Amino acid sequence: MELPLQAAEEPPSIHVSESLIVNDNNRDADTHKRRVDISFIKPKRSTARGPFFPVGDETSVFRRRFFPNASLSEWNDWRWQLRSRIKSLAELERIFVLSDDERDAVNRHEGSLPVGITPYYASLMSRTDANDPLRRTHIPVGSEYLKTPGEADDPLGEDHDAAVPGLVHRYPDRVLFLSTAFCSTYCRYCTRSRMVGETGGDYNFSKSQWDKALEYIEAHTEIRDVLISGGDPLTLSDDRLDYLLGRLRAIKHVEFTRLGTKVPVVLPMRVTKSLTAILKKHHPIWMSLHFTHPNELTKEVSESTSRLADVGIPLGSQTVLLKGVNDEVDTMRRLFHGLLMRRVRPYYLYQCDPITGSSHFRTPISKGIEIIEGLRGHTTGYAVPQFVIDAPGGGGKIPLLPEYLIGRDGDDVLLRNFEGGIYRYPDPEGVTGADRIVSDAQRAQAKVGHP
């Protein structure tokens, strides 16, 4: 059944502080279980009052019950959402029936990677079920404080590969530009948990640091691709983002820019007309969106992704494979199908990085291969991302696939398809598969194409 749509006025773009860290004031919210919405009812685009932003039915109920003094205009103001984030144990206990494990874990926390959940995103979580997939990714548990063998605070060696502070130059023709340490929500499996959310910590970002990174890019003409990440770059003010994108577009050898962000998923009302106008001005821009679960596919997210796609931004998704959250073929299929309907191409499925305290999130590598095998051939290829491991120590992304190559039989290569059938492909001059042993049964089963 489709959820009815309620349109709310989008707030006008206003000037905000030049600070790279958004100022927070806390408000309280409550949450409940949410059904996935796959409908695409479009809100009215404009009236005499201005543009509109959709609000899902259950989120509307949530707002009226727990934020009765917040107007629709305030609810859809991304700055209000940031000021009203849920950050303390007291706020969490007003919203959720916490387990003892959650309560103890929140009490123990100090330093980087604090609790931070926007009221909108909290409205998608179960109030009572600690195993709710989105809740598990944002409320700490005790396992977060256990360090197991192979884990590290910086498992990908980004600090080691930093050419200047905040700029990672690992691959020959591209760089990672860390623009801020602030996120609108904090995922408990964050690769950069060492640096995000801690004002006055070891990692600080400023215009002078940006300028040093930009000077490095200007001096290295081999750099053609810049990925802006953080933290989350879409939490920057319009002015700051416009400045950074403009500086990068002015560098002739930079061919295009990418933005890595979860904001259109957890803070969809941030995608304002003002923001899309800025992004369009600095094309070519690509965007990688961090999706986790089909419960995130709401009317609000349909609107944010539509606004981005409508101004010509190619959208790809990045999903981290998480134990007990999205580690089933059906869950991934529903997510990836829903993304395609929203013009988002599933791009990467990541094996969870071995950050300190992540063992409760990490699946065996075989699980990721199983999911890809359950998708490949069973659904459209556009819905099948690359399964990759970002190699610890700075080795970069390494793709993994199910084993479809069986071996050689004379001049033929034997291949397995998604249904388990064995097929021959003529390859008289090749050597692929020569190192593999092919059984007599496999040779007999192999099918020959029509002449």
C-alpha positions as a Python dict, from the first residue, in 0.01 Angstrom:
ca = {
    (1, 'M'): (0, 0, 0),
    (2, 'E'): (133, 344, -90),
    (3, 'L'): (190, 591, 186),
    (4, 'P'): (12, 923, 129),
    (5, 'L'): (233, 1216, 42),
    (6, 'Q'): (244, 1538, 233),
    (7, 'A'): (418, 1835, 78),
    (8, 'A'): (610, 2078, 291),
    (9, 'E'): (766, 2407, 201),
    (10, 'E'): (1138, 2395, 138),
    (11, 'P'): (1318, 2665, 336),
    (12, 'P'): (1492, 2941, 141),
    (13, 'S'): (1871, 2926, 124),
    (14, 'I'): (2021, 3155, 387),
    (15, 'H'): (2377, 3251, 472),
    (16, 'V'): (2540, 3036, 737),
    (17, 'S'): (2864, 3053, 929),
    (18, 'E'): (3192, 3021, 741),
    (19, 'S'): (3297, 2755, 992),
    (20, 'L'): (3373, 2413, 851),
    (21, 'I'): (3211, 2261, 1161),
    (22, 'V'): (2837, 2301, 1191),
    (23, 'N'): (2721, 2438, 1527),
    (24, 'D'): (2491, 2196, 1709),
    (25, 'N'): (2201, 2252, 1945),
    (26, 'N'): (2016, 1948, 2065),
    (27, 'R'): (1647, 1867, 2048),
    (28, 'D'): (1456, 1551, 2125),
    (29, 'A'): (1281, 1307, 1893),
    (30, 'D'): (1113, 969, 1899),
    (31, 'T'): (1126, 689, 1648),
    (32, 'H'): (939, 382, 1532),
    (33, 'K'): (950, 108, 1273),
    (34, 'R'): (907, 225, 916),
    (35, 'R'): (785, 46, 605),
    (36, 'V'): (986, 80, 286),
    (37, 'D'): (821, 315, 39),
    (38, 'I'): (873, 240, -329),
    (39, 'S'): (607, 473, -467),
    (40, 'F'): (696, 770, -679),
    (41, 'I'): (413, 1015, -631),
    (42, 'K'): (549, 1356, -722),
    (43, 'P'): (465, 1654, -502),
    (44, 'K'): (345, 1978, -654),
    (45, 'R'): (650, 2170, -760),
    (46, 'S'): (547, 2520, -674),
    (47, 'T'): (274, 2755, -563),
    (48, 'A'): (275, 3118, -466),
    (49, 'R'): (455, 3011, -150),
    (50, 'G'): (749, 2850, -332),
    (51, 'P'): (898, 2503, -390),
    (52, 'F'): (788, 2198, -193),
    (53, 'F'): (960, 1895, -42),
    (54, 'P'): (774, 1567, 26),
    (55, 'V'): (729, 1422, 373),
    (56, 'G'): (636, 1054, 416),
    (57, 'D'): (327, 965, 616),
    (58, 'E'): (502, 791, 907),
    (59, 'T'): (761, 1066, 931),
    (60, 'S'): (477, 1319, 948),
    (61, 'V'): (325, 1125, 1239),
    (62, 'F'): (666, 1117, 1406),
    (63, 'R'): (713, 1492, 1367),
    (64, 'R'): (369, 1582, 1501),
    (65, 'R'): (409, 1354, 1803),
    (66, 'F'): (766, 1434, 1906),
    (67, 'F'): (829, 1775, 1751),
    (68, 'P'): (488, 1940, 1782),
    (69, 'N'): (642, 2287, 1784),
    (70, 'A'): (836, 2232, 1463),
    (71, 'S'): (657, 2352, 1152),
    (72, 'L'): (685, 2166, 823),
    (73, 'S'): (914, 2443, 704),
    (74, 'E'): (1143, 2394, 1004),
    (75, 'W'): (1139, 2015, 967),
    (76, 'N'): (1252, 2049, 607),
    (77, 'D'): (1525, 2298, 693),
    (78, 'W'): (1847, 2096, 691),
    (79, 'R'): (2006, 2336, 938),
    (80, 'W'): (1722, 2274, 1183),
    (81, 'Q'): (1777, 1901, 1141),
    (82, 'L'): (2146, 1942, 1224),
    (83, 'R'): (2077, 2163, 1525),
    (84, 'S'): (1823, 1907, 1647),
    (85, 'R'): (2040, 1597, 1616),
    (86, 'I'): (2010, 1328, 1882),
    (87, 'K'): (2344, 1309, 2060),
    (88, 'S'): (2312, 1237, 2432),
    (89, 'L'): (2205, 937, 2638),
    (90, 'A'): (1910, 1135, 2774),
    (91, 'E'): (1792, 1214, 2421),
    (92, 'L'): (1833, 854, 2312),
    (93, 'E'): (1634, 729, 2610),
    (94, 'R'): (1350, 965, 2525),
    (95, 'I'): (1341, 814, 2178),
    (96, 'F'): (1439, 450, 2211),
    (97, 'V'): (1386, 170, 2457),
    (98, 'L'): (1758, 108, 2494),
    (99, 'S'): (1906, -229, 2573),
    (100, 'D'): (2150, -250, 2863),
    (101, 'D'): (2427, -305, 2608),
    (102, 'E'): (2338, 13, 2419),
    (103, 'R'): (2305, 220, 2734),
    (104, 'D'): (2641, 106, 2872),
    (105, 'A'): (2813, 164, 2538),
    (106, 'V'): (2681, 520, 2509),
    (107, 'N'): (2789, 592, 2868),
    (108, 'R'): (3143, 470, 2793),
    (109, 'H'): (3194, 678, 2481),
    (110, 'E'): (3446, 959, 2461),
    (111, 'G'): (3645, 1119, 2180),
    (112, 'S'): (3576, 1085, 1808),
    (113, 'L'): (3279, 916, 1641),
    (114, 'P'): (3014, 1046, 1881),
    (115, 'V'): (2648, 956, 1863),
    (116, 'G'): (2471, 1181, 1615),
    (117, 'I'): (2139, 1107, 1441),
    (118, 'T'): (1918, 1353, 1253),
    (119, 'P'): (1551, 1352, 1360),
    (120, 'Y'): (1455, 1255, 1004),
    (121, 'Y'): (1682, 949, 1004),
    (122, 'A'): (1574, 855, 1357),
    (123, 'S'): (1217, 841, 1226),
    (124, 'L'): (1319, 545, 1006),
    (125, 'M'): (1442, 336, 1301),
    (126, 'S'): (1256, 103, 1534),
    (127, 'R'): (1192, 253, 1875),
    (128, 'T'): (1190, -84, 2053),
    (129, 'D'): (1396, -331, 1848),
    (130, 'A'): (1770, -305, 1913),
    (131, 'N'): (1830, -530, 1612),
    (132, 'D'): (1662, -292, 1369),
    (133, 'P'): (1911, -259, 1080),
    (134, 'L'): (1937, 120, 1073),
    (135, 'R'): (1940, 147, 1452),
    (136, 'R'): (2228, -102, 1474),
    (137, 'T'): (2439, 115, 1247),
    (138, 'H'): (2401, 429, 1458),
    (139, 'I'): (2363, 341, 1827),
    (140, 'P'): (2678, 199, 1991),
    (141, 'V'): (2699, -144, 2154),
    (142, 'G'): (2967, -293, 2375),
    (143, 'S'): (3137, -481, 2091),
    (144, 'E'): (3251, -143, 1959),
    (145, 'Y'): (3508, -136, 2242),
    (146, 'L'): (3664, -474, 2156),
    (147, 'K'): (3978, -471, 1942),
    (148, 'T'): (4038, -795, 1757),
    (149, 'P'): (4351, -905, 1563),
    (150, 'G'): (4401, -723, 1235),
    (151, 'E'): (4202, -414, 1334),
    (152, 'A'): (4347, -64, 1333),
    (153, 'D'): (4233, 297, 1375),
    (154, 'D'): (4354, 375, 1022),
    (155, 'P'): (4344, 35, 851),
    (156, 'L'): (4371, 176, 498),
    (157, 'G'): (4684, 376, 575),
    (158, 'E'): (4531, 707, 466),
    (159, 'D'): (4745, 914, 702),
    (160, 'H'): (5057, 746, 563),
    (161, 'D'): (4952, 831, 205),
    (162, 'A'): (4863, 1195, 282),
    (163, 'A'): (5065, 1420, 52),
    (164, 'V'): (4965, 1718, 267),
    (165, 'P'): (4724, 1717, 562),
    (166, 'G'): (4378, 1619, 441),
    (167, 'L'): (4485, 1510, 90),
    (168, 'V'): (4547, 1140, 22),
    (169, 'H'): (4740, 1066, -299),
    (170, 'R'): (4743, 687, -330),
    (171, 'Y'): (4649, 624, -693),
    (172, 'P'): (4849, 776, -981),
    (173, 'D'): (4585, 1006, -1134),
    (174, 'R'): (4346, 1085, -849),
    (175, 'V'): (4337, 1215, -493),
    (176, 'L'): (4106, 1200, -192),
    (177, 'F'): (4032, 1550, -58),
    (178, 'L'): (3912, 1540, 305),
    (179, 'S'): (3710, 1858, 340),
    (180, 'T'): (3562, 1837, 691),
    (181, 'A'): (3545, 1615, 999),
    (182, 'F'): (3171, 1671, 1042),
    (183, 'C'): (2889, 1434, 944),
    (184, 'S'): (2516, 1479, 985),
    (185, 'T'): (2497, 1125, 1127),
    (186, 'Y'): (2775, 899, 1253),
    (187, 'C'): (2785, 540, 1130),
    (188, 'R'): (2937, 307, 1388),
    (189, 'Y'): (3146, 124, 1124),
    (190, 'C'): (3299, 444, 980),
    (191, 'T'): (3637, 399, 812),
    (192, 'R'): (3742, 741, 941),
    (193, 'S'): (3610, 697, 1295),
    (194, 'R'): (3949, 818, 1417),
    (195, 'M'): (3887, 1170, 1289),
    (196, 'V'): (3515, 1251, 1266),
    (197, 'G'): (3299, 1439, 1511),
    (198, 'E'): (3561, 1551, 1762),
    (199, 'T'): (3602, 1927, 1786),
    (200, 'G'): (3958, 2010, 1888),
    (201, 'G'): (4082, 1657, 1818),
    (202, 'D'): (4390, 1549, 1626),
    (203, 'Y'): (4227, 1623, 1289),
    (204, 'N'): (4127, 1979, 1208),
    (205, 'F'): (4015, 2132, 880),
    (206, 'S'): (4042, 2496, 777),
    (207, 'K'): (4063, 2715, 469),
    (208, 'S'): (4442, 2734, 502),
    (209, 'Q'): (4458, 2352, 496),
    (210, 'W'): (4231, 2348, 193),
    (211, 'D'): (4459, 2596, 18),
    (212, 'K'): (4765, 2377, 77),
    (213, 'A'): (4582, 2079, -68),
    (214, 'L'): (4472, 2285, -369),
    (215, 'E'): (4828, 2407, -424),
    (216, 'Y'): (4946, 2045, -428),
    (217, 'I'): (4681, 1952, -685),
    (218, 'E'): (4778, 2251, -900),
    (219, 'A'): (5143, 2144, -891),
    (220, 'H'): (5074, 1780, -988),
    (221, 'T'): (4942, 1773, -1341),
    (222, 'E'): (4894, 1396, -1333),
    (223, 'I'): (4589, 1447, -1108),
    (224, 'R'): (4275, 1440, -1323),
    (225, 'D'): (4014, 1323, -1068),
    (226, 'V'): (3943, 1464, -720),
    (227, 'L'): (3715, 1283, -474),
    (228, 'I'): (3586, 1520, -204),
    (229, 'S'): (3493, 1339, 114),
    (230, 'G'): (3537, 1385, 488),
    (231, 'G'): (3332, 1380, 708),
    (232, 'D'): (3057, 1471, 468),
    (233, 'P'): (3115, 1755, 220),
    (234, 'L'): (2743, 1826, 179),
    (235, 'T'): (2732, 1948, 541),
    (236, 'L'): (2942, 2244, 430),
    (237, 'S'): (2762, 2573, 373),
    (238, 'D'): (2670, 2660, 17),
    (239, 'D'): (2937, 2931, 14),
    (240, 'R'): (3211, 2695, 127),
    (241, 'L'): (3116, 2423, -117),
    (242, 'D'): (3089, 2673, -402),
    (243, 'Y'): (3437, 2804, -319),
    (244, 'L'): (3597, 2460, -310),
    (245, 'L'): (3433, 2336, -629),
    (246, 'G'): (3520, 2661, -805),
    (247, 'R'): (3885, 2635, -709),
    (248, 'L'): (3903, 2278, -837),
    (249, 'R'): (3729, 2363, -1166),
    (250, 'A'): (3986, 2638, -1223),
    (251, 'I'): (4267, 2378, -1231),
    (252, 'K'): (4294, 2286, -1599),
    (253, 'H'): (4423, 1931, -1557),
    (254, 'V'): (4142, 1832, -1316),
    (255, 'E'): (3892, 1673, -1553),
    (256, 'F'): (3611, 1605, -1308),
    (257, 'T'): (3519, 1606, -940),
    (258, 'R'): (3342, 1348, -729),
    (259, 'L'): (3156, 1393, -401),
    (260, 'G'): (3125, 1109, -148),
    (261, 'T'): (2824, 1167, 77),
    (262, 'K'): (2548, 1012, 287),
    (263, 'V'): (2359, 1341, 325),
    (264, 'P'): (2097, 1275, 51),
    (265, 'V'): (2009, 958, 247),
    (266, 'V'): (2011, 1079, 608),
    (267, 'L'): (1943, 1450, 550),
    (268, 'P'): (1761, 1459, 214),
    (269, 'M'): (1624, 1810, 265),
    (270, 'R'): (1981, 1938, 230),
    (271, 'V'): (1938, 1894, -146),
    (272, 'T'): (1789, 2239, -197),
    (273, 'K'): (1745, 2433, -520),
    (274, 'S'): (2039, 2648, -413),
    (275, 'L'): (2263, 2344, -367),
    (276, 'T'): (2173, 2187, -700),
    (277, 'A'): (2236, 2518, -877),
    (278, 'I'): (2586, 2528, -728),
    (279, 'L'): (2659, 2170, -825),
    (280, 'K'): (2532, 2223, -1179),
    (281, 'K'): (2756, 2528, -1216),
    (282, 'H'): (3069, 2320, -1156),
    (283, 'H'): (3010, 2025, -1389),
    (284, 'P'): (3133, 1765, -1456),
    (285, 'I'): (3049, 1638, -1107),
    (286, 'W'): (2978, 1278, -1010),
    (287, 'M'): (2836, 1168, -677),
    (288, 'S'): (2879, 852, -469),
    (289, 'L'): (2592, 802, -224),
    (290, 'H'): (2628, 584, 84),
    (291, 'F'): (2323, 357, 108),
    (292, 'T'): (2291, 74, 361),
    (293, 'H'): (1944, -80, 356),
    (294, 'P'): (1614, -65, 161),
    (295, 'N'): (1448, 100, 463),
    (296, 'E'): (1629, 416, 351),
    (297, 'L'): (1432, 431, 24),
    (298, 'T'): (1170, 684, 128),
    (299, 'K'): (975, 955, -52),
    (300, 'E'): (1223, 1207, 83),
    (301, 'V'): (1515, 1015, -64),
    (302, 'S'): (1329, 976, -393),
    (303, 'E'): (1309, 1356, -402),
    (304, 'S'): (1673, 1420, -310),
    (305, 'T'): (1807, 1177, -569),
    (306, 'S'): (1566, 1311, -831),
    (307, 'R'): (1684, 1666, -773),
    (308, 'L'): (2047, 1561, -813),
    (309, 'A'): (1984, 1351, -1124),
    (310, 'D'): (1771, 1624, -1281),
    (311, 'V'): (2068, 1862, -1285),
    (312, 'G'): (2281, 1608, -1467),
    (313, 'I'): (2479, 1450, -1181),
    (314, 'P'): (2554, 1080, -1241),
    (315, 'L'): (2474, 898, -916),
    (316, 'G'): (2639, 580, -792),
    (317, 'S'): (2593, 398, -463),
    (318, 'Q'): (2844, 261, -217),
    (319, 'T'): (2719, 0, 30),
    (320, 'V'): (2915, -157, 313),
    (321, 'L'): (2835, -524, 375),
    (322, 'L'): (2732, -549, 742),
    (323, 'K'): (2654, -858, 949),
    (324, 'G'): (2292, -874, 1057),
    (325, 'V'): (2209, -554, 869),
    (326, 'N'): (2218, -621, 495),
    (327, 'D'): (2398, -955, 456),
    (328, 'E'): (2120, -1136, 268),
    (329, 'V'): (2072, -1160, -108),
    (330, 'D'): (1708, -1054, -89),
    (331, 'T'): (1792, -744, 117),
    (332, 'M'): (2058, -637, -130),
    (333, 'R'): (1836, -709, -427),
    (334, 'R'): (1558, -490, -287),
    (335, 'L'): (1808, -212, -215),
    (336, 'F'): (1972, -222, -557),
    (337, 'H'): (1644, -245, -746),
    (338, 'G'): (1513, 52, -548),
    (339, 'L'): (1827, 249, -623),
    (340, 'L'): (1795, 192, -997),
    (341, 'M'): (1436, 317, -981),
    (342, 'R'): (1578, 635, -828),
    (343, 'R'): (1845, 669, -1100),
    (344, 'V'): (2127, 556, -871),
    (345, 'R'): (2361, 291, -1012),
    (346, 'P'): (2485, 37, -754),
    (347, 'Y'): (2862, 78, -787),
    (348, 'Y'): (3055, -71, -493),
    (349, 'L'): (2970, -333, -234),
    (350, 'Y'): (3245, -302, 26),
    (351, 'Q'): (3375, -564, 262),
    (352, 'C'): (3365, -382, 597),
    (353, 'D'): (3705, -228, 673),
    (354, 'P'): (3882, -369, 981),
    (355, 'I'): (3861, -53, 1188),
    (356, 'T'): (3905, -86, 1561),
    (357, 'G'): (3589, -231, 1719),
    (358, 'S'): (3422, -348, 1397),
    (359, 'S'): (3427, -727, 1439),
    (360, 'H'): (3052, -742, 1513),
    (361, 'F'): (2984, -580, 1174),
    (362, 'R'): (3221, -782, 957),
    (363, 'T'): (3102, -1085, 764),
    (364, 'P'): (3322, -1360, 617),
    (365, 'I'): (3445, -1260, 271),
    (366, 'S'): (3252, -1557, 133),
    (367, 'K'): (2927, -1378, 223),
    (368, 'G'): (2998, -1096, -20),
    (369, 'I'): (3081, -1343, -297),
    (370, 'E'): (2759, -1531, -219),
    (371, 'I'): (2557, -1211, -255),
    (372, 'I'): (2716, -1124, -590),
    (373, 'E'): (2652, -1478, -712),
    (374, 'G'): (2290, -1446, -600),
    (375, 'L'): (2254, -1131, -810),
    (376, 'R'): (2460, -1196, -1123),
    (377, 'G'): (2240, -1342, -1395),
    (378, 'H'): (1936, -1344, -1166),
    (379, 'T'): (1873, -972, -1216),
    (380, 'T'): (1984, -694, -1447),
    (381, 'G'): (2356, -629, -1459),
    (382, 'Y'): (2298, -266, -1364),
    (383, 'A'): (2183, -393, -1023),
    (384, 'V'): (2508, -582, -958),
    (385, 'P'): (2785, -373, -797),
    (386, 'Q'): (3151, -459, -775),
    (387, 'F'): (3237, -644, -455),
    (388, 'V'): (3569, -505, -332),
    (389, 'I'): (3805, -518, -39),
    (390, 'D'): (3995, -199, 33),
    (391, 'A'): (4324, -367, 115),
    (392, 'P'): (4463, -284, 463),
    (393, 'G'): (4785, -88, 462),
    (394, 'G'): (4701, 120, 157),
    (395, 'G'): (4675, -153, -106),
    (396, 'G'): (4368, 1, -268),
    (397, 'K'): (4045, -157, -386),
    (398, 'I'): (4070, -521, -494),
    (399, 'P'): (3764, -670, -673),
    (400, 'L'): (3639, -1019, -591),
    (401, 'L'): (3408, -1232, -806),
    (402, 'P'): (3248, -1573, -783),
    (403, 'E'): (3451, -1836, -970),
    (404, 'Y'): (3308, -1871, -1320),
    (405, 'L'): (3623, -1998, -1492),
    (406, 'I'): (3654, -2379, -1467),
    (407, 'G'): (3962, -2441, -1679),
    (408, 'R'): (4074, -2553, -2027),
    (409, 'D'): (3997, -2854, -2240),
    (410, 'G'): (4231, -2840, -2536),
    (411, 'D'): (4152, -2528, -2737),
    (412, 'D'): (3839, -2453, -2536),
    (413, 'V'): (3789, -2261, -2212),
    (414, 'L'): (3522, -2410, -1984),
    (415, 'L'): (3297, -2157, -1811),
    (416, 'R'): (3017, -2183, -1554),
    (417, 'N'): (2708, -1966, -1592),
    (418, 'F'): (2477, -1834, -1319),
    (419, 'E'): (2257, -2146, -1337),
    (420, 'G'): (2553, -2382, -1291),
    (421, 'G'): (2569, -2489, -1655),
    (422, 'I'): (2910, -2550, -1812),
    (423, 'Y'): (2987, -2400, -2151),
    (424, 'R'): (3278, -2410, -2395),
    (425, 'Y'): (3433, -2104, -2552),
    (426, 'P'): (3687, -2152, -2837),
    (427, 'D'): (4024, -2000, -2743),
    (428, 'P'): (4285, -2181, -2954),
    (429, 'E'): (4560, -1922, -2902),
    (430, 'G'): (4499, -1863, -2534),
    (431, 'V'): (4633, -2008, -2210),
    (432, 'T'): (4362, -1891, -1970),
    (433, 'G'): (4262, -2176, -1738),
    (434, 'A'): (4558, -2398, -1831),
    (435, 'D'): (4668, -2418, -1469),
    (436, 'R'): (4335, -2565, -1356),
    (437, 'I'): (4235, -2930, -1341),
    (438, 'V'): (3914, -3013, -1530),
    (439, 'S'): (3735, -3334, -1440),
    (440, 'D'): (3602, -3582, -1696),
    (441, 'A'): (3249, -3510, -1572),
    (442, 'Q'): (3295, -3139, -1639),
    (443, 'R'): (3427, -3209, -1989),
    (444, 'A'): (3129, -3427, -2064),
    (445, 'Q'): (2883, -3173, -1927),
    (446, 'A'): (3029, -2879, -2121),
    (447, 'K'): (2795, -2758, -2392),
    (448, 'V'): (2911, -2664, -2740),
    (449, 'G'): (2764, -2361, -2913),
    (450, 'H'): (2577, -2387, -3241),
    (451, 'P'): (2799, -2383, -3553),
}
